[in-house]
Amino acid sequence: SSGINAEWPLRPGRKAKMDDKVPDELYKFSDDDLKHLLKERHDRLKTMDEQRRRQFHKYEMEKELKHRMALRAMNEYDRKVQEALDIEQKEKKLEKQKLLKHPGNKAQLEDVWESDGFDRESFNPKTFFKMHDLNGDNEWDVFELEAIFEKEVEELFEGLDDVDDEEKMEEVSRMREHVTDHMDTNLDGFVQLSEFLEYAKGKDFDSEDPWDAVFSEGFDDAEFEEFEKKLQEDELEDIKAQAVVEQVAGEGEEEEEEEEEE
């Protein structure tokens, strides 16, 4: 006999078990088991976020390195023109950043509430949560949280020439991670309705602290020197080649725009 209870249907009062010889206690799901699973989920999400941040930092370093290599390859006139454009873009980013609301705080969520078609004055935390709890399980998961910030991030990056989808996605992820860190009191990696409502009662919810966008992070020359040293020679050649290709492509686009204006 395999030990599996072959009687079917079950007699009244009998419990469905894989093996009658195994004590009932082993089939019970205890509070400790739940805590262990929730901790595992939290730790897994934390590990994924750490990996994402490292990969993005490397991506940004490579992007900046390509830009610096392209500048080195330009003649003096073109280099000065590009450096002036870089300063203009930096100033535009700073102005855009000033309009950013702190992720997860009342002012920012009221903006989302308005974009959903409601009057700002009628903002209700519980109703807001329910509206953005897309699967109705009384918790915001990673995707539901990030969806809350997508419109704000799109507006932040609108009109900026030197940004891309990688940076947009990182900004959304940073906002989601920040909100989770502040609201997720049971450390399961998600935000439950009760956690959100409790946060909405606190003083932090009404604060309007500034938020530093992902493009506000800079790199110093020492960090770049170290980064270049660590790159393998073939990787460095690939980055140089990409920098030349992008420079030529950029010049081609400028020529097309000039021809259209004429």
Backbone as CSV, one residue per row, in Angstrom:
resi,resn,N_x,N_y,N_z,CA_x,CA_y,CA_z,C_x,C_y,C_z
1,SER,0.847,-1.191,0.000,0.000,0.000,0.000,0.882,1.240,0.000
2,SER,0.451,2.259,-0.753,1.244,3.485,-0.841,1.030,4.380,0.357
3,GLY,0.016,4.048,1.196,-0.254,4.907,2.348,-1.295,5.950,2.039
4,ILE,-1.681,6.134,0.717,-2.693,7.114,0.346,-4.059,6.527,0.612
5,ASN,-4.906,7.268,1.266,-6.241,6.800,1.594,-7.049,6.654,0.311
6,ALA,-7.403,5.420,-0.041,-8.064,5.138,-1.309,-9.579,5.194,-1.210
7,GLU,-10.107,5.388,-0.018,-11.554,5.418,0.143,-12.114,6.692,-0.498
8,TRP,-13.109,6.492,-1.372,-13.732,7.642,-2.024,-15.161,7.299,-2.343
9,PRO,-16.168,8.103,-2.066,-16.012,9.404,-1.428,-15.630,9.282,0.037
10,LEU,-15.212,10.382,0.649,-14.825,10.365,2.051,-16.027,10.085,2.925
11,ARG,-15.822,9.294,3.964,-16.886,9.068,4.932,-17.133,10.358,5.702
12,PRO,-18.371,10.609,6.119,-18.671,11.830,6.882,-17.743,11.973,8.080
13,GLY,-17.209,13.184,8.259,-16.356,13.439,9.412,-14.891,13.193,9.163
14,ARG,-14.551,12.544,8.015,-13.134,12.276,7.739,-12.491,13.500,7.081
15,LYS,-11.205,13.736,7.352,-10.452,14.827,6.745,-9.692,14.297,5.532
16,ALA,-9.625,15.116,4.503,-8.854,14.733,3.318,-7.380,14.949,3.606
17,LYS,-6.609,13.875,3.653,-5.173,13.959,3.905,-4.452,13.097,2.885
18,MET,-3.203,13.449,2.637,-2.412,12.637,1.719,-2.053,11.299,2.342
19,ASP,-1.910,11.259,3.630,-1.507,10.029,4.301,-2.093,10.010,5.706
20,ASP,-2.910,8.999,6.015,-3.556,8.920,7.323,-2.557,8.731,8.452
21,LYS,-1.358,8.274,8.113,-0.365,8.002,9.162,0.362,9.273,9.614
22,VAL,0.237,10.347,8.855,0.916,11.593,9.198,0.050,12.360,10.197
23,PRO,0.617,12.813,11.302,-0.158,13.540,12.318,-0.800,14.806,11.740
24,ASP,-1.998,15.129,12.266,-2.717,16.315,11.787,-1.893,17.586,11.917
25,GLU,-1.039,17.673,12.946,-0.264,18.876,13.217,0.597,19.301,12.013
26,LEU,1.053,18.288,11.241,1.943,18.584,10.130,1.203,19.222,8.952
27,TYR,-0.126,19.136,8.961,-0.908,19.729,7.893,-1.378,21.146,8.227
28,LYS,-1.140,21.556,9.449,-1.589,22.879,9.862,-0.620,23.956,9.378
29,PHE,-1.179,25.093,8.942,-0.372,26.230,8.492,-0.345,27.241,9.620
30,SER,0.760,27.308,10.317,0.849,28.127,11.524,1.164,29.585,11.199
31,ASP,1.052,30.450,12.213,1.422,31.864,12.061,2.898,32.005,11.717
32,ASP,3.707,31.116,12.284,5.144,31.152,11.991,5.410,30.837,10.519
33,ASP,4.627,29.882,9.978,4.779,29.547,8.552,4.456,30.758,7.683
34,LEU,3.380,31.473,8.042,2.983,32.654,7.281,4.059,33.733,7.363
35,LYS,4.579,33.975,8.563,5.636,34.977,8.734,6.857,34.622,7.897
36,HIS,7.176,33.323,7.858,8.332,32.870,7.091,8.131,33.139,5.592
37,LEU,6.926,32.850,5.084,6.635,33.080,3.666,6.671,34.564,3.322
38,LEU,6.091,35.376,4.209,6.077,36.814,3.967,7.489,37.394,3.981
39,LYS,8.317,36.899,4.897,9.709,37.365,4.963,10.462,36.961,3.696
40,GLU,10.196,35.751,3.214,10.834,35.292,1.988,10.471,36.199,0.818
41,ARG,9.189,36.553,0.734,8.734,37.433,-0.346,9.395,38.804,-0.232
42,HIS,9.449,39.343,0.969,10.072,40.644,1.202,11.548,40.616,0.830
43,ASP,12.256,39.583,1.279,13.695,39.480,1.006,13.970,39.311,-0.481
44,ARG,13.100,38.548,-1.154,13.276,38.334,-2.598,13.114,39.651,-3.361
45,LEU,12.101,40.429,-2.994,11.887,41.718,-3.639,13.047,42.686,-3.372
46,LYS,13.562,42.664,-2.137,14.698,43.521,-1.784,15.926,43.165,-2.623
47,THR,16.170,41.879,-2.792,17.312,41.423,-3.587,17.167,41.870,-5.036
48,MET,15.956,41.731,-5.579,15.698,42.154,-6.961,15.906,43.657,-7.128
49,ASP,15.479,44.436,-6.128,15.661,45.886,-6.203,17.136,46.270,-6.132
50,GLU,17.890,45.588,-5.299,19.329,45.858,-5.204,20.026,45.557,-6.529
51,GLN,19.667,44.438,-7.150,20.243,44.082,-8.449,19.864,45.110,-9.510
52,ARG,18.604,45.563,-9.475,18.138,46.557,-10.437,18.922,47.847,-10.295
53,ARG,19.148,48.298,-9.066,19.886,49.546,-8.852,21.320,49.433,-9.353
54,ARG,21.966,48.292,-9.092,23.347,48.100,-9.564,23.412,48.112,-11.095
55,GLN,22.475,47.397,-11.722,22.473,47.335,-13.185,22.207,48.699,-13.804
56,PHE,21.300,49.464,-13.173,20.985,50.780,-13.712,22.176,51.726,-13.555
57,HIS,22.858,51.656,-12.419,24.029,52.510,-12.212,25.081,52.224,-13.275
58,LYS,25.292,50.957,-13.594,26.247,50.574,-14.638,25.777,51.104,-16.000
59,TYR,24.491,50.998,-16.245,23.921,51.501,-17.500,24.150,53.006,-17.645
60,GLU,23.907,53.753,-16.562,24.089,55.200,-16.595,25.557,55.581,-16.764
61,MET,26.438,54.804,-16.137,27.870,55.073,-16.282,28.304,54.860,-17.732
62,GLU,27.812,53.788,-18.347,28.161,53.508,-19.736,27.604,54.595,-20.665
63,LYS,26.387,55.026,-20.369,25.760,56.082,-21.185,26.558,57.381,-21.092
64,GLU,26.961,57.748,-19.881,27.744,58.966,-19.699,29.123,58.825,-20.339
65,LEU,29.701,57.638,-20.248,31.014,57.398,-20.849,30.944,57.553,-22.366
66,LYS,29.889,57.025,-22.968,29.703,57.172,-24.418,29.595,58.659,-24.791
67,HIS,28.874,59.399,-23.977,28.700,60.826,-24.251,30.035,61.562,-24.163
68,ARG,30.832,61.222,-23.153,32.133,61.879,-22.993,33.078,61.514,-24.135
69,MET,33.003,60.253,-24.579,33.840,59.819,-25.696,33.440,60.542,-26.978
70,ALA,32.116,60.729,-27.152,31.634,61.452,-28.337,32.128,62.891,-28.312
71,LEU,32.139,63.510,-27.128,32.648,64.888,-27.004,34.128,64.963,-27.364
72,ARG,34.888,63.970,-26.900,36.329,63.961,-27.191,36.592,63.858,-28.695
73,ALA,35.692,63.162,-29.410,35.893,62.940,-30.847,35.480,64.143,-31.691
74,MET,34.797,65.129,-31.094,34.318,66.293,-31.839,35.423,67.330,-32.018
75,ASN,35.233,68.157,-33.043,36.136,69.313,-33.159,35.732,70.337,-32.103
76,GLU,36.572,71.347,-31.925,36.368,72.293,-30.827,35.022,73.008,-30.917
77,TYR,34.645,73.420,-32.147,33.381,74.156,-32.313,32.182,73.284,-31.929
78,ASP,32.139,72.058,-32.494,31.015,71.155,-32.210,30.950,70.791,-30.735
79,ARG,32.130,70.631,-30.132,32.169,70.280,-28.712,31.569,71.404,-27.860
80,LYS,31.921,72.646,-28.193,31.378,73.771,-27.423,29.864,73.891,-27.597
81,VAL,29.391,73.636,-28.811,27.941,73.674,-29.068,27.245,72.603,-28.239
82,GLN,27.817,71.381,-28.234,27.199,70.287,-27.491,27.238,70.541,-25.983
83,GLU,28.318,71.088,-25.503,28.425,71.395,-24.069,27.391,72.450,-23.655
84,ALA,27.135,73.403,-24.542,26.102,74.418,-24.266,24.721,73.776,-24.226
85,LEU,24.488,72.821,-25.139,23.209,72.092,-25.150,23.054,71.247,-23.889
86,ASP,24.161,70.675,-23.432,24.137,69.861,-22.205,23.737,70.713,-20.998
87,ILE,24.296,71.909,-20.925,23.966,72.825,-19.821,22.480,73.201,-19.877
88,GLU,21.984,73.444,-21.092,20.574,73.801,-21.276,19.656,72.661,-20.808
89,GLN,20.040,71.422,-21.165,19.250,70.261,-20.748,19.277,70.085,-19.234
90,LYS,20.437,70.325,-18.640,20.567,70.193,-17.190,19.663,71.187,-16.470
91,GLU,19.634,72.409,-16.963,18.789,73.438,-16.360,17.312,73.099,-16.523
92,LYS,16.950,72.543,-17.680,15.560,72.145,-17.924,15.147,71.020,-16.965
93,LYS,16.064,70.085,-16.720,15.789,68.985,-15.787,15.553,69.497,-14.373
94,LEU,16.372,70.470,-13.971,16.219,71.034,-12.631,14.862,71.717,-12.471
95,GLU,14.418,72.409,-13.515,13.116,73.069,-13.472,11.997,72.038,-13.407
96,LYS,12.128,70.967,-14.177,11.102,69.909,-14.173,11.049,69.226,-12.807
97,GLN,12.220,69.031,-12.206,12.286,68.350,-10.922,11.573,69.128,-9.821
98,LYS,11.597,70.466,-9.929,10.948,71.302,-8.920,9.439,71.055,-8.860
99,LEU,8.872,70.572,-9.956,7.425,70.338,-10.028,7.032,68.961,-9.479
100,LEU,8.044,68.124,-9.196,7.768,66.763,-8.714,7.170,66.770,-7.315
101,LYS,6.162,65.952,-7.097,5.595,65.758,-5.762,6.241,64.517,-5.132
102,HIS,6.344,64.518,-3.815,6.953,63.402,-3.103,6.101,62.143,-3.268
103,PRO,6.668,61.058,-3.774,5.884,59.848,-4.052,5.160,59.300,-2.820
104,GLY,3.848,59.039,-2.989,3.073,58.426,-1.921,2.497,59.391,-0.920
105,ASN,2.911,60.664,-0.991,2.352,61.653,-0.065,1.056,62.245,-0.628
106,LYS,0.323,62.927,0.218,-1.031,63.357,-0.138,-1.077,64.186,-1.418
107,ALA,-0.179,65.167,-1.535,-0.205,66.060,-2.704,-0.025,65.276,-4.002
108,GLN,0.866,64.298,-3.974,1.106,63.501,-5.183,-0.093,62.616,-5.512
109,LEU,-0.675,61.998,-4.501,-1.824,61.125,-4.738,-3.057,61.928,-5.132
110,GLU,-3.151,63.157,-4.656,-4.257,64.020,-5.080,-4.157,64.353,-6.570
111,ASP,-2.917,64.491,-7.063,-2.733,64.699,-8.508,-3.268,63.511,-9.296
112,VAL,-2.958,62.300,-8.810,-3.445,61.081,-9.468,-4.975,61.033,-9.393
113,TRP,-5.513,61.387,-8.235,-6.962,61.428,-8.020,-7.631,62.354,-9.041
114,GLU,-7.009,63.528,-9.246,-7.537,64.479,-10.235,-7.464,63.908,-11.646
115,SER,-6.351,63.248,-11.957,-6.206,62.667,-13.297,-7.187,61.519,-13.520
116,ASP,-7.695,60.948,-12.413,-8.727,59.907,-12.505,-10.117,60.498,-12.719
117,GLY,-10.206,61.853,-12.685,-11.469,62.514,-12.976,-12.243,63.020,-11.776
118,PHE,-11.585,63.116,-10.608,-12.275,63.555,-9.391,-11.775,64.922,-8.945
119,ASP,-12.609,65.619,-8.171,-12.204,66.899,-7.596,-11.161,66.657,-6.514
120,ARG,-10.128,67.490,-6.517,-9.033,67.348,-5.552,-9.540,67.377,-4.103
121,GLU,-10.529,68.266,-3.843,-11.036,68.437,-2.476,-11.772,67.208,-1.955
122,SER,-12.189,66.339,-2.866,-12.951,65.159,-2.438,-12.068,63.931,-2.208
123,PHE,-10.741,64.129,-2.216,-9.812,62.997,-2.064,-10.131,62.167,-0.821
124,ASN,-10.242,60.856,-1.013,-10.529,59.932,0.072,-9.538,58.775,0.012
125,PRO,-8.675,58.611,1.045,-7.635,57.580,0.995,-8.170,56.165,0.731
126,LYS,-9.243,55.786,1.410,-9.767,54.423,1.241,-10.286,54.203,-0.175
127,THR,-11.042,55.179,-0.683,-11.564,55.067,-2.046,-10.418,55.026,-3.051
128,PHE,-9.394,55.875,-2.823,-8.231,55.895,-3.710,-7.567,54.517,-3.747
129,PHE,-7.376,53.942,-2.567,-6.729,52.627,-2.498,-7.531,51.597,-3.284
130,LYS,-8.831,51.574,-3.052,-9.689,50.584,-3.709,-9.660,50.744,-5.224
131,MET,-9.637,51.991,-5.686,-9.611,52.245,-7.132,-8.349,51.706,-7.790
132,HIS,-7.238,51.745,-7.049,-5.961,51.313,-7.621,-5.555,49.910,-7.174
133,ASP,-6.437,49.255,-6.445,-6.265,47.834,-6.111,-6.946,47.033,-7.227
134,LEU,-6.237,46.862,-8.322,-6.839,46.385,-9.562,-7.412,44.970,-9.471
135,ASN,-6.830,44.122,-8.621,-7.356,42.750,-8.506,-8.217,42.547,-7.259
136,GLY,-8.440,43.640,-6.507,-9.363,43.590,-5.384,-8.952,42.706,-4.229
137,ASP,-7.640,42.539,-4.004,-7.188,41.667,-2.906,-6.773,42.453,-1.659
138,ASN,-7.121,43.743,-1.610,-6.832,44.601,-0.451,-5.350,44.820,-0.196
139,GLU,-4.548,44.725,-1.258,-3.141,45.087,-1.143,-2.642,45.576,-2.492
140,TRP,-1.681,46.481,-2.441,-1.029,46.956,-3.665,0.222,46.128,-3.880
141,ASP,0.297,45.453,-5.027,1.515,44.721,-5.350,2.458,45.644,-6.125
142,VAL,3.566,45.100,-6.576,4.583,45.888,-7.281,3.987,46.613,-8.485
143,PHE,3.197,45.885,-9.290,2.675,46.453,-10.529,1.608,47.517,-10.261
144,GLU,0.761,47.282,-9.270,-0.276,48.256,-8.930,0.340,49.538,-8.384
145,LEU,1.385,49.401,-7.580,2.070,50.583,-7.040,2.739,51.384,-8.154
146,GLU,3.453,50.697,-9.028,4.179,51.408,-10.081,3.226,52.100,-11.049
147,ALA,2.042,51.511,-11.260,1.060,52.129,-12.160,0.624,53.501,-11.647
148,ILE,0.647,53.685,-10.326,0.235,54.961,-9.727,1.173,56.098,-10.135
149,PHE,2.446,55.767,-10.398,3.452,56.811,-10.661,3.759,57.006,-12.141
150,GLU,3.202,56.171,-13.014,3.597,56.205,-14.422,3.276,57.540,-15.095
151,LYS,2.096,58.106,-14.823,1.723,59.362,-15.486,2.636,60.507,-15.041
152,GLU,2.925,60.574,-13.738,3.797,61.624,-13.229,5.189,61.526,-13.842
153,VAL,5.686,60.303,-13.997,7.018,60.104,-14.577,7.018,60.489,-16.058
154,GLU,5.955,60.148,-16.774,5.859,60.546,-18.183,5.921,62.070,-18.314
155,GLU,5.211,62.764,-17.444,5.217,64.229,-17.480,6.590,64.787,-17.105
156,LEU,7.263,64.124,-16.172,8.599,64.564,-15.756,9.588,64.517,-16.915
157,PHE,9.518,63.456,-17.726,10.502,63.259,-18.793,10.083,63.905,-20.125
158,GLU,8.851,64.410,-20.182,8.360,65.010,-21.416,9.182,66.248,-21.770
159,GLY,9.643,66.304,-23.026,10.395,67.469,-23.492,11.883,67.403,-23.232
160,LEU,12.356,66.338,-22.595,13.797,66.167,-22.352,14.386,65.314,-23.467
161,ASP,15.517,65.772,-24.045,16.076,65.115,-25.227,16.972,63.921,-24.924
162,ASP,17.626,63.948,-23.771,18.660,62.939,-23.522,18.239,61.886,-22.490
163,VAL,16.953,61.566,-22.455,16.475,60.530,-21.535,15.911,59.367,-22.347
164,ASP,15.754,58.221,-21.694,15.266,57.047,-22.408,14.364,56.206,-21.502
165,ASP,13.854,55.106,-22.055,12.910,54.255,-21.326,13.535,53.618,-20.089
166,GLU,14.831,53.326,-20.145,15.506,52.734,-18.985,15.402,53.678,-17.777
167,GLU,15.594,54.950,-18.031,15.549,55.943,-16.950,14.125,56.153,-16.442
168,LYS,13.164,56.112,-17.349,11.764,56.220,-16.941,11.380,55.051,-16.033
169,MET,11.754,53.852,-16.445,11.411,52.662,-15.655,12.094,52.684,-14.289
170,GLU,13.326,53.178,-14.262,14.049,53.261,-12.994,13.386,54.277,-12.067
171,GLU,12.937,55.396,-12.622,12.261,56.404,-11.795,10.996,55.826,-11.167
172,VAL,10.208,55.107,-11.959,8.984,54.477,-11.441,9.329,53.467,-10.346
173,SER,10.370,52.661,-10.569,10.773,51.647,-9.592,11.272,52.290,-8.296
174,ARG,12.021,53.385,-8.423,12.515,54.091,-7.231,11.357,54.624,-6.392
175,MET,10.355,55.174,-7.071,9.190,55.698,-6.358,8.439,54.574,-5.646
176,ARG,8.234,53.478,-6.350,7.547,52.326,-5.742,8.321,51.786,-4.541
177,GLU,9.632,51.695,-4.685,10.468,51.183,-3.598,10.405,52.116,-2.382
178,HIS,10.438,53.416,-2.635,10.376,54.407,-1.553,9.052,54.285,-0.792
179,VAL,7.950,54.206,-1.515,6.630,54.109,-0.883,6.508,52.814,-0.079
180,THR,6.982,51.725,-0.640,6.924,50.442,0.063,7.726,50.502,1.359
181,ASP,8.911,51.104,1.307,9.752,51.220,2.504,9.047,51.986,3.621
182,HIS,8.208,52.963,3.263,7.556,53.804,4.264,6.205,53.266,4.735
183,MET,5.535,52.494,3.893,4.183,52.037,4.250,4.117,50.565,4.658
184,ASP,5.036,49.769,4.172,4.979,48.320,4.380,5.482,47.952,5.776
185,THR,4.623,48.095,6.772,5.045,47.884,8.161,5.209,46.416,8.529
186,ASN,4.523,45.513,7.839,4.683,44.083,8.165,5.776,43.421,7.331
187,LEU,6.440,44.222,6.501,7.616,43.780,5.735,7.349,42.546,4.872
188,ASP,6.219,42.572,4.150,5.958,41.466,3.222,6.200,41.890,1.774
189,GLY,6.623,43.156,1.576,6.923,43.626,0.230,5.748,44.263,-0.482
190,PHE,4.558,44.191,0.099,3.361,44.778,-0.492,2.778,45.802,0.482
191,VAL,1.797,46.585,0.016,1.141,47.569,0.882,-0.322,47.175,1.050
192,GLN,-0.693,46.793,2.268,-2.083,46.441,2.541,-2.923,47.709,2.763
193,LEU,-4.238,47.577,2.601,-5.157,48.693,2.822,-4.969,49.278,4.213
194,SER,-4.871,48.419,5.226,-4.717,48.898,6.607,-3.423,49.683,6.782
195,GLU,-2.346,49.257,6.105,-1.062,49.959,6.195,-1.160,51.337,5.544
196,PHE,-1.823,51.394,4.407,-1.967,52.670,3.710,-2.795,53.657,4.522
197,LEU,-3.906,53.173,5.080,-4.773,54.064,5.867,-4.060,54.559,7.122
198,GLU,-3.233,53.706,7.708,-2.470,54.115,8.886,-1.445,55.185,8.508
199,TYR,-0.785,54.993,7.366,0.192,55.986,6.892,-0.494,57.324,6.596
200,ALA,-1.717,57.250,6.048,-2.452,58.465,5.692,-2.844,59.296,6.914
201,LYS,-2.808,58.680,8.088,-3.124,59.412,9.328,-1.906,60.151,9.885
202,GLY,-0.719,59.765,9.436,0.520,60.316,9.998,0.921,61.650,9.392
203,LYS,1.867,62.310,10.041,2.307,63.641,9.591,3.106,63.568,8.289
204,ASP,3.786,62.429,8.053,4.578,62.310,6.827,3.707,62.387,5.579
205,PHE,2.453,61.948,5.694,1.548,61.926,4.548,1.292,63.340,4.015
206,ASP,1.275,64.320,4.902,0.991,65.705,4.509,2.239,66.508,4.173
207,SER,3.416,65.934,4.421,4.641,66.686,4.146,4.862,66.813,2.642
208,GLU,5.549,67.861,2.241,5.810,68.089,0.818,7.309,68.200,0.574
209,ASP,8.048,67.244,1.128,9.499,67.215,0.928,9.814,67.075,-0.559
210,PRO,10.878,67.719,-1.033,11.256,67.573,-2.450,11.705,66.143,-2.752
211,TRP,11.631,65.783,-4.007,12.045,64.449,-4.450,13.110,64.608,-5.521
212,ASP,14.243,63.946,-5.329,15.330,64.002,-6.306,15.097,62.967,-7.398
213,ALA,14.926,63.453,-8.614,14.693,62.548,-9.745,15.947,61.744,-10.059
214,VAL,15.756,60.677,-10.809,16.867,59.781,-11.112,17.982,60.500,-11.878
215,PHE,17.617,61.497,-12.695,18.651,62.188,-13.480,19.411,63.234,-12.679
216,SER,19.063,63.407,-11.406,19.784,64.378,-10.577,21.095,63.801,-10.036
217,GLU,21.251,62.481,-10.147,22.467,61.834,-9.646,23.609,62.053,-10.636
218,GLY,24.731,62.505,-10.145,25.870,62.756,-11.015,27.018,61.793,-10.742
219,PHE,28.063,61.924,-11.538,29.256,61.090,-11.375,30.477,62.005,-11.323
220,ASP,31.424,61.645,-10.481,32.647,62.451,-10.446,33.725,61.797,-11.301
221,ASP,34.784,62.571,-11.586,35.836,62.092,-12.489,36.544,60.866,-11.933
222,ALA,36.743,60.822,-10.619,37.433,59.677,-10.006,36.635,58.391,-10.207
223,GLU,35.314,58.508,-10.070,34.460,57.337,-10.263,34.533,56.850,-11.707
224,PHE,34.608,57.798,-12.642,34.695,57.424,-14.046,36.020,56.751,-14.387
225,GLU,37.088,57.280,-13.831,38.398,56.669,-14.078,38.419,55.226,-13.596
226,GLU,37.852,55.016,-12.415,37.790,53.661,-11.855,36.915,52.766,-12.722
227,PHE,35.809,53.315,-13.223,34.892,52.546,-14.064,35.573,52.129,-15.364
228,GLU,36.291,53.054,-15.997,36.994,52.744,-17.248,38.068,51.687,-17.036
229,LYS,38.747,51.746,-15.902,39.799,50.772,-15.615,39.229,49.358,-15.486
230,LYS,38.042,49.272,-14.896,37.439,47.956,-14.657,36.833,47.343,-15.917
231,LEU,36.534,48.189,-16.896,35.949,47.661,-18.126,36.955,46.807,-18.886
232,GLN,36.474,45.705,-19.448,37.331,44.882,-20.301,37.617,45.659,-21.593
233,GLU,38.720,45.350,-22.231,39.113,46.094,-23.418,38.067,46.013,-24.525
234,ASP,37.463,44.826,-24.718,36.462,44.680,-25.778,35.195,45.477,-25.448
235,GLU,34.850,45.548,-24.151,33.698,46.347,-23.736,33.940,47.818,-24.033
236,LEU,35.153,48.269,-23.770,35.506,49.666,-23.996,35.436,50.008,-25.476
237,GLU,35.898,49.077,-26.327,35.848,49.291,-27.775,34.403,49.357,-28.259
238,ASP,33.536,48.516,-27.692,32.115,48.530,-28.060,31.480,49.876,-27.718
239,ILE,31.808,50.387,-26.530,31.250,51.669,-26.100,31.748,52.799,-27.007
240,LYS,33.032,52.753,-27.380,33.580,53.764,-28.293,32.852,53.718,-29.634
241,ALA,32.638,52.498,-30.149,31.965,52.333,-31.438,30.529,52.860,-31.372
242,GLN,29.838,52.559,-30.289,28.462,53.041,-30.116,28.427,54.561,-30.037
243,ALA,29.424,55.142,-29.391,29.480,56.601,-29.263,29.615,57.249,-30.635
244,VAL,30.463,56.655,-31.502,30.665,57.190,-32.857,29.383,57.061,-33.670
245,VAL,28.736,55.886,-33.578,27.485,55.642,-34.321,26.419,56.648,-33.913
246,GLU,26.266,56.857,-32.601,25.244,57.782,-32.111,25.560,59.222,-32.509
247,GLN,26.860,59.558,-32.549,27.251,60.918,-32.955,26.897,61.150,-34.423
248,VAL,27.204,60.157,-35.283,26.903,60.264,-36.712,25.400,60.339,-36.927
249,ALA,24.656,59.510,-36.181,23.186,59.509,-36.293,22.619,60.861,-35.891
250,GLY,23.183,61.432,-34.833,22.727,62.743,-34.367,22.984,63.830,-35.390
251,GLU,24.156,63.772,-36.041,24.486,64.756,-37.061,23.554,64.634,-38.260
252,GLY,23.190,63.373,-38.598,22.266,63.135,-39.708,20.893,63.713,-39.431
253,GLU,20.418,63.566,-38.203,19.115,64.118,-37.822,19.125,65.647,-37.897
254,GLU,20.237,66.265,-37.472,20.353,67.727,-37.517,20.316,68.232,-38.955
255,GLU,20.997,67.499,-39.877,21.009,67.896,-41.280,19.611,67.810,-41.881
256,GLU,18.855,66.742,-41.528,17.493,66.586,-42.028,16.602,67.718,-41.547
257,GLU,16.757,68.107,-40.267,15.956,69.202,-39.721,16.264,70.515,-40.415
258,GLU,17.578,70.740,-40.723,17.957,71.978,-41.419,17.370,72.022,-42.828
259,GLU,17.371,70.849,-43.525,16.825,70.785,-44.882,15.331,71.050,-44.865
260,GLU,14.615,70.525,-43.837,13.177,70.738,-43.741,12.860,72.204,-43.491
261,GLU,13.691,72.879,-42.692,13.478,74.298,-42.397,13.658,75.166,-43.633
262,GLU,14.630,74.728,-44.490,14.878,75.467,-45.719,13.713,75.294,-46.702
